[in-house]
Amino acid sequence: MFINHIDKSLAKKVLNDGGYVFDFNNREFDDFTYNSIGIRIQEKYSCSKGQSLEQFIDSNDEKK
């Protein structure tokens, strides 16, 4: 998926509020990401919800 630097920064700012991602608990966040994109992000990156989301966003190469 193509996400440029500006969009990545905006997504991080809007979705991650100091480690809080919306009002999800850990299980709800992993269920949501699995149902949305087929990946349990927090399980994959083994970080907090916010850090896991940021790592997922950063893992997308701008040049694709």
Contacts in CASP RR format, 6 or more apart in sequence:
PFRMAT RR
TARGET T0000
AUTHOR 0000-0000-0000
METHOD contacts of the structure
MODEL  1
MFINHIDKSLAKKVLNDGGYVFDFNNREFDDFTYNSIGIRIQEKYSCSKG
QSLEQFIDSNDEKK
1 60 0 8 1.000
1 64 0 8 1.000
2 60 0 8 1.000
2 62 0 8 1.000
2 64 0 8 1.000
3 11 0 8 1.000
3 57 0 8 1.000
3 60 0 8 1.000
3 62 0 8 1.000
4 62 0 8 1.000
5 62 0 8 1.000
8 57 0 8 1.000
8 58 0 8 1.000
8 60 0 8 1.000
11 57 0 8 1.000
12 53 0 8 1.000
12 54 0 8 1.000
12 57 0 8 1.000
15 21 0 8 1.000
15 22 0 8 1.000
15 50 0 8 1.000
15 53 0 8 1.000
16 49 0 8 1.000
16 50 0 8 1.000
16 53 0 8 1.000
16 54 0 8 1.000
18 50 0 8 1.000
19 48 0 8 1.000
19 49 0 8 1.000
19 50 0 8 1.000
19 51 0 8 1.000
20 49 0 8 1.000
20 50 0 8 1.000
21 29 0 8 1.000
21 49 0 8 1.000
21 50 0 8 1.000
21 53 0 8 1.000
24 32 0 8 1.000
24 49 0 8 1.000
26 42 0 8 1.000
26 49 0 8 1.000
29 41 0 8 1.000
29 42 0 8 1.000
29 49 0 8 1.000
30 40 0 8 1.000
30 41 0 8 1.000
30 42 0 8 1.000
30 43 0 8 1.000
31 40 0 8 1.000
33 39 0 8 1.000
33 40 0 8 1.000
33 41 0 8 1.000
33 42 0 8 1.000
33 56 0 8 1.000
34 40 0 8 1.000
39 56 0 8 1.000
41 52 0 8 1.000
41 53 0 8 1.000
41 55 0 8 1.000
41 56 0 8 1.000
42 48 0 8 1.000
42 49 0 8 1.000
42 52 0 8 1.000
44 52 0 8 1.000
44 56 0 8 1.000
45 51 0 8 1.000
45 52 0 8 1.000
45 55 0 8 1.000
45 56 0 8 1.000
46 52 0 8 1.000
47 55 0 8 1.000
END
